[in-house]
Amino acid sequence: MFRHLDPTMRAALFLLGTLTLGYAPGALVLHLLKRSLTPLEHVSLSLTLGLVTSAALYWVMRTAGAPALFMAWPVATTGLLLYLRRPRVRLKPDTTWEWSHAALLAVIAVGVFVMVRLPLFFGNLTVAPHRGLSVVPIGDPLLHVAIAHELTHTIPPQNPVFAGAALGYHYGADLVTAMMASTTGLAVADLTVRFVPILLVVVSMLAVFCFSRRWLGSNGFAALTVFLVFFGEDLAFVPGLMRGWEFDWTTAFNVPSVFSLFHLNPMLPGLGLLFSGFFLLQKYSDEPDYRWLMLSAGCIAVLAEIKVFTVAHVLGSLWASALVFAVFARRFELLKVTIVTSVLAAALLANTMWQNQTVAHIDIMVGQAGYIDGAMRRLGIGESAPGRSALLMIGLPLFLIASLGLRVVGAWAIVTALVRPIANEPLRFMLAFFVVTGIIVTLMTRIVAEGHGYDNGVWFFVHSKFVAWVFAAEVLRRWYERLRSRRLAPVLAGIVIGVPAIAIAAPSTVQHFVVLSKEAAVNDPEATAAARFIAARALPGDVLLANQPVMARALALAPVRVPIGYFADSMVPQDEYKRREALVLAFWRDWESGTVRTDVLRDLHVRFVAAVRPGELSLPPGVKELYAKSAYVVLQITE
């Protein structure tokens, strides 16, 4: 609807959508629950709760077949909030303006700047001057734009990259994109790679800041924690500089954390929900009533629709911690939260499993996962220190120090929280348990989709790396206080602590962004013209069989499905994938000789075919040529 507006107007329209679909519903929830928050906490939590509430209602309306009714939601919530005028949400005044607030704004600005500069975002899925759609050859954006398109017309969704099968991938993050597209009229591609990622970065950074400020009691160190969580990596830069590694340093030890935050992965919104849940647990610990309990349980449970491994990690840590404190400290607050969170998460997971009966088989293999061996080989010491004893005595400490980097300064604080838990701080024990168990699960378990080599067990280590920064920042703040006790000026003490911390944590991330910035967008005007032709004629859910250049652009432009596409091999059972792959390959082999296999097209329920025209093309009955410009041809199956 508004796809042809200039960038400024599109940004203004998205801001309006953010206010009416994000802030207003969330602020209304907090108003009705009479929650006491500082202004920054209020904004952060309003955006998080509002986006979750609006997306959930959008899902319900779409499922019920009444999407038009959803349009009344942003109008109603915004109008009601304005009508109430003086919100009952009691806003505690923040402290006066400090340089630490400027530091938070600077960190947010860095996050936005990175996204604007990286080709994967603002240089991707854009119209070039000669009218071709530029595409960065990385599958993640195209998968998510296809899922978001699917969610604009079908819920529960089919798998847009394996037409005819249910979507077994968690799609909560893409639901926000689809909701925004359906409500504001902005292009799904624009929202997927530009507007929504920036919103999620800002919301997630605010969530980390609000939690860290309460945890550390310092605005400045909360801002530093935000920087470290989003831009702090490992020590791979040391061997990277010494050995002249030209590959992405964040992948050197195969447990990168920053990588997922700036790669259109659901971990970004998952991180925001994770820290929002932790913040709400803090509030519940301070003021145990059912409203904080329900809000914290809801935030954590929703992770089941964003990143299922994250919710599994949190629930495991909650149960272990809740039982420890219930048995040994006779404290039951955490147990109550755990039970409610488990019930909500189980309901969401049961609904997902009921809707998706044909998902890839997952193999869970317990045993040494190979990360330590891989790190030793990468560092060139695998052959010089063979054997299990060397693996434990040399490899394990080396791997932990190298992969955790500056986070290791918080190791003693984590150990102390576990072995000497404080009776009135169950959350501290839980977060320490979360960090330690995440590392252990990744090192001792492989979670792999059948026929696919990627180990999803790595996500537990990634979660631990994010949360370990909280303990590291706590130690850094302690060092800062020691410097202050020696009469060092606050600014100078902050520089002495903060600058070295950033200098150690950020180099691998900087090199990662440099590598990622070299991913050049590919422009193909002829494939773009064919994809636009299809987009103008295809109905939502139509199946398109196309070559790679047209498929990428058609998925970005239209709500179509493809028989086999990005990451489909990890989403469906291998026998089904191999059968369909064989059909598609057979079709294209015969296409090269000018034959159109209508049996394959009917089997796959294909409506459009688009590819480079072969030398001679014979059209069988039931197939009509719609488009023939430059090298491309578009066919429609009419029977």
N, C-alpha and C positions, 0 to 999 in steps of 0.2 A: 504493500500500500504506500509506504513512505520510503521506498528503497532508493528513489532518485533525488532525495533531498541532499543538500550539501552537508559536509561533515559536521559543521557547527550545529545545524538544525537537528541532525540525527543524534548528536551528543545531548542536546537539550531534551529531545524526546525520550532518550534513555534515562536521563536524570529524572524526568517526570515519572517514568515507570518505576524507577528505584524508590522514589518518595511515596508513591501511591501503592505499590505492591510490596515494598520492603519496609520502609520506616513506619508509615502510618498504621498498618495492621499490627506490627510489633509494639509500637507505642501504645496502641489501644489495649493490647493484651496486658502490658505492664500497668496501664491505667486501671483496668478492671481488677487486677490482682493487688493493687496498692503497694507496689514494690518501692523500696527506698534505694536510690542509686545516685551516683554523681552524674553530671551531664554527659561525660565521655562514656561512662558505663551504660547510661541510658541509650545513647546513640548506637553504640556497639551492639547491645543486646536487642534493641528494637529492630535493627537491620537483620540480625540473625534470625530472631523469632518471626519477624514479618515475612522473610523470604521462605522460611520453612512452612509457615501457616498458609501463605498464598499458594505455594507449590502443591501442598497437600489438598487444598480446596480445588485447585485446577485439575488435579488428578481425579478427584471425586466427580467433578462436573463432566469431565471428558468420559470417564467410565460410565456415568449415568446417561450419556448421550445428550447432555444439555450444556454444551460449551458456551452458548450465548448467555446463559445466566451468570457465568463467571464475570462478565463485563461489568456487572453491577457491584462486584466486590470492592475494587479499588475506589469507586465513587462513594460507596456506602461507608467504608472504613475511614476514608479521608474526611468525608463530610461529618461523620459522627465525632471524629477527633477534634475537628474545628469547632463543632457545636459545643462540645464540652469545655472548650477554651482553657480553663484552669485545670490541668491534669491532676489527678490524685497521686500520680507518681511523685513521690517526694524526692526532689533532686537535692542531694547534698552539694554544697558549693565545693568546687575543686579549689586547690590551693591557688594562690596568685600565679600569674604568668611567670614561668621559669624557662631558662634555656633548655631544660630537658623536654619541654613541650615542643620547642623548635626542633630538637633532635628527633622526636617522634615524627613530626611533619617531614623532616629530611629523609628519614628511613622510608616513609610512605612514598615520597617523591622519587627515591631511588627505585623502588619497586615498580612504580608506574613508568619511569624512564626506561628501565630494562625492557618492559613489555613493548613500549613504543618503538624501541630500537631493534629488537630482535625480529628477524624476518618471519619467524614462525607465527607472529601475531599481526602487527600492523603492515608487514610486507607480504602477507599471505591472503589469498582469496580476494585480491583487489583487481580492479579493472585498469589495465595499463593504457597508456595514451593511444595505442593502436588497437584498442578495444578487445584485447585478449585478457582472459582471466588468469592471473599469476597464481601458481600453485607451488608451495614448498614441498618437495618430495618426501614428506614424513607422514605416515599413515594416521597418527593420533588425531590431528584436526579434522581429517576427512571422516574418520569413524564417528567423532562426536557431532559433527555437523549433520551427518546422516541420521544419527539417533535423534537429535533435536528435531529435525524435519519430521521424522516418523511420529514423534510425540505431539506434533501440531495437529495430527488428524486421527491417530489410532492409539487408544489406551484400553487394555494392556497392549503394548507394542509388539509388532513382529520385528524380527531381526532384519534391519535394512541392508545388511551386507551378507545375508543368507536367506533370501526371500522364502517365505512359507514357514519358517521356523519361528518359535517364540524367542524373544530377546532374553537371554540368560545373564546379561551383563547389568550390573547395578547402574541405574540411569537417573538417580536423584539429581545430580548436578546438571544433566542435560534437560531435566524437567524445568528448571529455572529458565534456561534459554528458550525452551518451547513456550513457556508461559509468557515471557517477555515478547516474543515474536508474535504470538497470537493476540496480545493485548495492545502492543504499541504499533504493530505493523512494520517494524524494522526487519530487515533481512536476517534470516537465520545465520548466514555466514558471517555477517557483520557482528552479530551478537556472540557467536561462538569463539571467534578469534580476536575480538577487540573489546567490546563493551563489558561482557560478563566476566572475562578473566580479570580485568582491571577492578571491577566491583568486588570480586572475590578476594583479590589481593588486599584491598583496603579493609574489607570486613574482617579478614583473617588476621591482619596485622593489628587491628584494634582489639580483637579478642585476645591475642597473645599479650598485648600491652596491659589490658585490664586485669588479666589473671596475674601477670608478673608484678604489677604494681602492688597488688594486695599481698603477694607472696614475699616480695623483697622490701616493701615499705619505701620504695624510692622511684620517683618518676624517671630519673636519669638512667638508672640501671634497668628499669623496665624497657626503656627505649633501646638500650644496648641489647637486651635479651631479644627484642623483636628483630634487630639487625642480625644477631647470631642465628636465630631460628631460621630466618629466610635466606641468609647469605653466608652462614658459617658452614664450612665443610671440614675436610680431613687434612692430613699432612702429606697428601700425595704430591704436593708441589715441591717437597724436598727432593725425593728421587726424580720427580719430573724435570726439575731444573738441572740436577746433576747428570742425568742420563739423556737429557734432550728429548723426552717423550713428546711426540707430536699429536697423540690421541687425546681425547677428553680426560683430564686428570681426575675428574669426579667419579669416573667409572673404573679407576685403577684397581680398587679393592672390591668392586662389584656390589657395594652397599651405599650408593649415593642417596642423599636426601634432597639437596637443592634441585637436582635434576628433575624430580617429579613436580616441583612447585612451578616450574617455568617450562612445562612441556605438555600443557593441556591434559593433565592427569587429574582424576577426581580427588587425589590427595590434597590438592589446594583447598577446596571447600571442606574436605574432611578435617584438615588441620584447624580451620576456623571453628567448626563444630566441636572438635575435640577440646580446644582450649576454652570455648564458651561453656562446655559441660563442666570442665574443671573449675572455672570461675563460679558457676552456679553451685557446685559442690562446696566451694569455699563459703559462699553465702549461707548455704544450708547448715554447714558446721557452726557458723556464728549465730545463726538464727533458725533453729530447726523447726520449721513449720511445713505444712503440706504443700504450700505454693512453691517454695524453693525446691522442695523434693520433686514435684511434678515437672517443673521446668528443667531441672538438671537431668532427670530420667528421660524426658522427651528429647532433649538435645543429644544425649548419648545414644539413645535408641535409633534416632534418625540416621545415625552413621551406617546402619544396616543397609540403607538405600544409597549410600554414597561410597563407602569403602568397607566391604564386609569384613576384611581382615582386621581393620581398625576396631570395629565394634567387638569382634571376638577377643582381641587383645585387652580392651578395656574391661569387658565383662569378666574375663578370667582374673584380672587384677582386682576388680571389685569384689568378686566372690572370695578370693583368698584373703584379702585384707579385712573384709566384713566378718569373716569367720574368726580370724585371729583376734580382732578387737571384741567380738561378741563373747568369745570363750575366755580370753585372758584379761580383758579390761572391763567386761560387762557393759560395753557401749554398743548400742544397737542402731545408731543413726545411719551408719554406712550400710548395714544390712537391709534397712528399709528401702534405701535408694536402690540397692542392688536388686532386690526382689521386684520392685516396680519397673526398673530399667529392663530387667530380663523378660518380664511379661510383655512389655511394649515391643522390645526387639524381636522376641519370638513371634509375635503376631505379624510383624512386618516380614520376617523371614519366611514364615509359613505361607503368607500370601504370595511372596515371590516364587517359592518352590511350587505352589499349586498352579501358578500361571505358566511356569516354565518346566515342562516335563522332559524336554529334549535338549539338555545342556551337556557340555563336554564332561566326560568322566574325569574326576580329580584324583590323582594318586598322591597319597601322603606317605612319605618314606622317612622313617626315623633312622638316624645315623649321621655320621660326620658329613656335612653338606658340601665340603670342598672349598669353602671360602678361605680358610687358613692356608691350605695347600696352594691355592691360586695366588694368594698374596706373597707367599714365600718364593714361588716361581717368578712372579712379576719382579720381585726385588733381587732375583738372581741368587738366592741362597737355598733353594729347594734341594739341589743335588749335593751341596756341601754339608747339609744338616739333615740327613734322611732319618726315618724311623719315628715311631710314635712318641718316644720320650722327647725328641727334638721338637716334635709338633706341639707338645704341651709346654715344654720349658722355654722354647725359643719362639716358635710360630705363634702361639696364642697371645702372649703378651705383646709381641711385635705387631700382630694384626690389630689388637684392640687399641694400642696407642696410635698406630698409623691411621686407622679408620675412624676413630673417635676424635682425634686431634685435641684441640684445647678443652674439649669436654672432660678429659681425664682429670682436670683439676677438681672436679666435683665428685670424683670417685669415692673419696673417704666420706663425704657427706651422705652419699647414697648408701654406703655400707653401714654407717652409723644409724641412719634412719631405719634400716632393716634389723640390725642386731640389738639396738637400744631404742625401740619405738617409744614415742612420747604418748602418754595415755590420751591426751586431749588433741592430738594431731593425727587422726587416722588417714587424712588425705596425704600427708607426708609419707607415711608408710606405703600407701597405695601407689604413689608415683615412683617411689624407689623400687618397689616390686615390679612395676610396669617396665621400668628401664632394664632391670636385670633379666627378667624373664623374656623380654623381647630379643635381647642378644642371644640368650640360650636357645630359644626356639629357632631362630634363623640358623645358628651354627649347627644345630642337631636335627633339623627337620627340613625335608624338601617337599614342597607343595607344587605339583606340576600337573597341568592339564594334559590329558592323554594325547600323545603324539606331538607335544609341544615342549620345547626345552626350557622355557622361562620358569624360574623358580619363584613362585609367589611367596615363599617363606621369607624372602628378603624384606617384605613390608614390615615385619615385626621389628627387625633391626632399625629400619628407617624411623618407625614410631619412637623407638628408644632414643635415637639420635636427636629427634626434635625435643623430647621432654628432658633429656640429660642436660640441655642448655640451661634449664631452670636452676639445677643444682650448681652448675659451673658459675652462673651469674651470681648465685648466693655467695660462693667463695670469693669471687672477684669483689663483691660489695664488702665483704669482711676485710679484705686486704685494703680496700679504699678507706675504711674506717680506721685501720691501723695507721695509715699515712696521715689521716686527719688528726689522730691523737698525737702525732708528732709535730703538730702545728703547720702542716703543709696546707696551702690554700686550696679550697674546694676545686677550683678549676684546674689547678696544677695536678692535684691528686687524681682527678678524673682523667686527665690526659695520660698520666703515668700508668694508670690501669687500663683505660679504654683503647688507646692507640696500639699498644702491643697485642692486646686481645684481637683487635680487628686485623692487625698485620699477620697474625698467625692463622686466623680462621678464614680469611677471605681469598687468599691467592688462588686456590684451586677453583673457587667459584668464578673469579674473574676470568681465568683461562677457559673455563667451561663456556662462559658467555661469548668469549672471543671465537671459540670453535663453532658454537651454535650460530653466531652471526655470519659465518661463511656459508651457511646453507642457502644457496641461491634459489630464488623462485624461478620456476619454469613458465614461460609464456607461450601459448599456442593459440593464435587467433582462429585458425581453422577448426580446431577441436572445440574452442569456445563457441563459435558460431553454431556448430552442430548441437552442442549441449544446450544453448539458448533456444534453439528450434524445438528441441524435445521438451524443455521446461515450459514453453508456451503452450504445449499441447497435451502433456501428460497429466493424468488425474492423480491425486494423492494415492500412493500405494501401487502405482503401475510398476511393472518389472521391466528393467532395461538391461539388455546384454550389450556391452560396449567394450571397446578397447580401453586401455588404461587412461590415455589423455582425456577421452570423452567421459569416462566413468567418473573420474575425479571431479570434473567441472559440473557434471549433471547432478552429482550428490550435493555439491555446494549450492546449486541454483534451484533445485526442485525436490519435492518430497517423494522421490522415487526409491525403489528398492533394486538391488542387483542380485543375481543368482549366487555370486561368490565374490567377496570383496575383502577389505582390510580386516585382518586379525580373525577372520571367520574360522580358521583352523583351531583356534583356542576356545571357541564358543560353543561348538556343536560336537556330537560324537564323531569319532574319526571315521567310522564306516560310512556315515552319511556324507561327511566332507569329501572323502575319497571318491565316493560314487559320483557326487556332483562335479567334482574337479575333473573326473574322467569325461563326463558328458560335455563340459565346457571346452576342454582341450580338443575333444573330437569335433565339436562344432567349428572351432577356429581352424583346425587342419583342413576340413572340407571347404571352409570359407575361402581359403587361399586358392583353391582350384575353381572357385566360382559357384559352389554348391551351397544352398541354404537348407540346413537340416530342420525341417518343420517338426519332425518327431521330437527333436531335442527342445525346440522352442515351446512346444505344447507341454512337454514333460515339466519344464521349468516355469510354465505360465508366463512366458515373456510376451510383452506387448510391443516393445520397440527394440530394434537392433541398430547400432551405430558403430561404424568402423571405417577404415580406409577401404575404398572400393577396390576389389581385386581386378585383375586384367579383364576377365569375362565374368559377368554375373547373371545367372539364370534364376529368375524368380518363379517359384512354384505357385500353384493356386493358393489363395488365402494370404498372400504376402504382397503388400503394396509399397512401392517406392514413394516416399514423401519428400525427400530432400536429396539433392545431388549438386553440391557446390564444392569447388576446389577438389580435394582428394577424397572428401568424405561422402558417405551415403547413409541415409536414415531410412529404415524400413519399418513398416507397421504390420503386425500380424492381425488379420481381420477375422480369422476363424478360430 
